Amino acid sequence: MDAAARALAEPTRREILRLVRDEERTVTDIAQQFPVSRPAISQHLRVLADAELVTVRSEGTRRFYRARPEGLAELTEWLESFWTSSLRRLAIEVEREQWNNRKHEKVDDD
């Protein structure tokens, strides 16, 4: 999870991951989308591969990259735990507010 979080901390790598989310692409194809050199993109791809966020397939001298969604599973689960916890706290607060409103309505009716 830490490697994935570190890899995704860099905006260029997030954009690369978005580019290879739905289809595999070559380094050259990816590099054409950015104002940086092909070697710089290769370094970003290496970080994404080391974090297991992309898969690499070689075909002759070309390398194809594709997002590996399962590489995000642990990070996604961790982030969702915050969402679940927040929703639980929100539900408790809503129920408390509703209970207080009913309590005040009953007092006003008396």
C-alpha positions in Angstrom: 0.0 0.0 0.0 2.8 2.4 0.8 4.5 1.9 -2.6 1.1 2.6 -4.3 0.5 5.7 -2.3 4.0 7.0 -3.0 3.6 6.3 -6.7 0.3 8.0 -6.9 1.6 11.1 -5.0 3.1 12.3 -8.3 0.6 13.9 -10.7 2.3 12.7 -13.8 2.1 9.1 -12.6 -1.6 9.5 -11.9 -2.1 10.8 -15.4 -0.1 7.9 -16.8 -2.2 5.4 -14.9 -5.4 7.1 -16.3 -4.0 6.7 -19.8 -3.3 3.0 -19.4 -6.5 2.3 -17.5 -8.6 1.1 -20.4 -6.0 0.0 -23.0 -2.4 -0.9 -23.1 0.0 1.6 -24.5 3.7 1.8 -25.4 6.2 4.1 -23.7 6.3 6.2 -26.9 2.6 6.6 -27.0 2.5 7.6 -23.4 5.4 10.0 -23.7 3.7 11.8 -26.6 1.0 12.9 -24.1 3.5 14.8 -21.8 5.9 17.7 -22.2 8.8 15.6 -20.7 11.3 13.2 -22.2 10.7 9.5 -23.0 13.3 8.5 -20.4 11.4 10.5 -17.8 8.2 8.7 -18.7 10.1 5.4 -18.5 11.2 6.2 -15.0 7.6 7.0 -14.0 6.5 3.7 -15.5 9.2 1.9 -13.6 7.8 3.4 -10.3 4.3 2.4 -11.2 5.5 -1.2 -12.1 7.5 -1.5 -8.9 4.3 -0.5 -7.0 2.4 -3.2 -9.0 0.0 -0.6 -10.4 0.8 -1.5 -14.0 1.7 -4.6 -15.9 4.3 -4.7 -18.6 4.2 -6.9 -21.8 7.1 -7.0 -24.2 6.6 -7.6 -27.9 9.9 -7.5 -29.7 11.6 -4.3 -28.7 8.3 -2.6 -27.7 6.9 -2.6 -24.1 3.2 -2.3 -23.5 1.8 -1.0 -20.2 -1.6 -1.4 -18.8 -3.1 -0.5 -15.4 -3.4 -3.2 -12.9 -6.5 -2.3 -10.8 -5.9 -5.0 -8.2 -2.7 -3.1 -7.4 -5.0 -0.4 -5.9 -7.1 -2.8 -3.9 -5.3 -2.4 -0.6 -5.1 1.4 -0.9 -8.8 1.5 -2.0 -9.8 -0.6 1.0 -7.9 1.6 3.4 -9.5 4.8 1.9 -12.9 3.2 2.0 -12.6 2.5 5.7 -12.5 6.3 6.3 -15.6 6.7 4.2 -17.4 3.9 6.0 -16.4 5.3 9.4 -17.6 8.8 8.3 -20.9 7.5 7.1 -21.4 5.6 10.4 -20.7 8.8 12.4 -23.1 10.7 10.2 -25.9 8.2 10.7 -25.4 8.4 14.4 -25.6 12.2 14.3 -28.7 12.1 12.1 -30.4 9.7 14.5 -29.4 11.8 17.5 -30.8 14.9 15.8 -34.1 13.1 14.9 -34.4 11.8 18.5 -33.8 15.3 19.9 -36.4 16.8 17.5 -39.0 14.2 18.5 -38.2 14.9 22.2 -38.6 18.7 21.7 -41.9 18.2 19.7 -43.3 16.1 22.5 -42.4 18.8 25.1 -44.0 21.5 22.9 -47.2 19.4 22.6 -47.6 19.2 26.3 
